[in-house]
C-alpha cells in the first residue's frame, strides 16, 4: 500500500532536483525510432553500453526497422554485444521491429490512444512495462510515469512509497497526484535517474544530497 503524500511533496522533490541538476534533455536519441531501440536495449545495462550498440547500428546503416529485421541474427547480436545479453536483445529487437513494421510505423502508432498503444507494446515479446512506458513517454510524448529501480529507491528512501508497490499501482498513484503532464514526467524521471546514479546510490552519498534535510533515511 502506498504511503500518504501530497502533490506539493512530489513537486518539491522535483523542484529541488531540477534546481540542483538542471534540465536533463532526455531521452538521448535523434529520432523516435532511435529512442525506441534504446529503450529495448537499455534493459539490464548502463546507458553508455547502449550508446555503443546503437553506434554500431548507425555505422553499418542498420538503425532502421526493416534493416534490423532483415539482418542475420548473428550479425545483429554482434553489433549489440556492448549492450550485454546480446543474443537475447537481438531477438527482442527483431520482435519489436517486426511489430513496428506490421503496425504501420510511427505515423500510425502515434495516432493510437495511449491505453491502446500501451497494451499493444506490452503484447510484443520482450517488452515489459518499464520498456513500454519508456517508449510511450520519450518516443511518443505520452503522460506516463516510468517506474524503474531508481524511482523505487529514491521515493522509498524519502518515505513517499514503500518501494514494494506493484508497478502500475505506483505509476498510477504518481500520475494521479501530479496530473497528466508529459513534459513534467519526462524531466522528473530523467532527474531521478541522474540523482540515483550520482548520489542516491545503493550505498547512498547522503552528505552530498540536496534532499538530505527532507529524507528520513539520510545517514
N, C-alpha and C positions, 0 to 999 in steps of 0.2 A: 504494500500500500504506500502511495506517495505521502510524503510529509507535507505539512502546511507551509505555503509560501505565497507570496503575492507578486503581481506584475512589477511592482516597484522594486522588489528584491532582485528579480531576474534582470530588469533593466539596469539596476545599479551595478550588478556584476559586469554586464556588457559595457556600460559607460566607463568603468574603471579599467577594464582590459583594453578598450579602444583608445582611451587616453594614453595608456602606457605603451602599447604595441603599435598603434596606428593602423590604418587600413591595410588589409592583407592581400587585396586584389586576387581573390580566389575564384574559380579553380584554375590552376595553371593549365593552359591549353589554348591554342589559337582558333579552334573550331569546336562546335558542339560534339562532333563525332570524336575528335581527339579527347575531349573530356570524358566521353562515354568509355572509350578504350582505357583511359587512365583509371576510371572507376572500377573496371573489371580487373585490371592488373594490380591495383594497389592493395588487394586483399593479402593480408599477412606479410607485408613487406614495407620498407621505407620508401617514401616518395622519390628519393634520389635514385633508387634502383628502377623505379617505373620510368623515370625520365630517360635512363639509358636504354631501356627496352623500346620505348617509343622512338628514341633517336635511331635505333637500328631499323625500325619500320620506315621512318622518314628517309633514311639514307638509301633504302632499296626501293623507294617509291611504292611502299606497301601500306601506307596509312590510309586505307580505303577499304570499305566493307567487302566489295566484290573481290578485290585483290587478296584480302585475307582469306576469304572462303576458298579461293582458287589455289592458294599456296599449299605446297606439300606440308604435311603435318610436322615432319622432322625439321624442315627449313624454318617453319613458323616457331616451333619450340626453341630452336637455336637462337633466333632473333630475340625471343622473350626471355632467354636464360638469365639476364641480370635481375629480373623481377622475382626469381625464385619459383619453385613448383612449376617450372616452365612447361612440362608436358601437360599438366592439368590445366594451366592457364591457356595454353594453345587451344585445347579442346573447348574450354569455356568461351574464349574469344570467338572461335569459329561458330559456336552455337549462337552467341549473341549476334554476330554479323549476319548469319542466315536469317534469324528472326527479323532483324532490322531491315534487310532487303525485302523479305516476304511481306513485311508490314507496310512497305511503300516508302521507307526512308523518313528523314526528318520532317519533310513538308507535310506528310500525312500524320505522323505521330504528334506533331506539335498542335494539331487541331483536336486531339483527344482530350476529354475531360480528365482531370488529374487522377481521380479514383480509378477510372478505367485504364489509364495509362500505367498506373502503379501495378494494378493486377496483371496487366499484360507483361510488364517487366518481370514480375515475380514468377510468371509462367515459363520464363527462359531458364533452361537448365544451367545452374551455376550462378544465377543472380539471386542473392538474398536480399533481405530488407534494407540493410545498410547500403549495399551497392545500388539497389533500385532508387533509394532516396537521394544518394549522391547524384545520380543521373537526373532525377526529377528536379532537384534544387539547382544544380550547377549547369546542366546542359539545356534544361527546359525552363528554368526560372520559375518553378512552381513553389508555393509556400509550404514546403515540407521540411521539418526539422530533423536533421540527421543525428541519430543516436549511435555513437561509437564508444570504444573503451575510454577515450579521453573525456567525453561528455559525462559518462557514468562516474569516472574517478573524480573529476572536478566538482560536480554537483553533489556527490555523496560526501566529499570532504567539507563542502560548505554547509552541509546539513539540509540541503533543499530536497534531496531524494535519498533513499536508502542505497541506491546503486544496484539493487537486485530486482527492480521492476521489470516486468515483461516489456519487450521492445516497444510495441505500439501503445502500451499504457503510458509509458514515459513520453513518447513522441507526442501523442495526442494531448497529454496534460500540458506540455510546454506550448504547443500550438494554441491551445485554448486560452492560456493565460496571456501570451504575447500577441495574439491576434494573427490574422492572415497577412504576413509581411515577408515576402521572399527576399528582398534586399537585406532586411534585418537578419533573417535566418542564415543567409549566406555569410555575412560578416561575422555573426556571432559564432557559428560553427568554426570558421577559419581562425578566429581568435582563441577559441577553446583549444584547438589543435596546437596552435603556436605556444600557448601558455603551458599546456600539459607536456609538450615536448621539452620546453626550455626550463620550466620552473616546477610545475606540479607533476613531477615525475613519479614513478613507482616509489622511489626514495626522494621525497619532496625537498626542495630548497626553500623552506618556509621563510628563512631570514631575508631572502631576495624577493619575496612575493608581495605584490601590491594589494593582494586580498587578505593578507595575514590578519589584519585587525578584525575582519568580519568572519574569519574562518575558525570554527570551533575545533578543527583538527590540527591547527597550527602547532608546531612543536616549539 
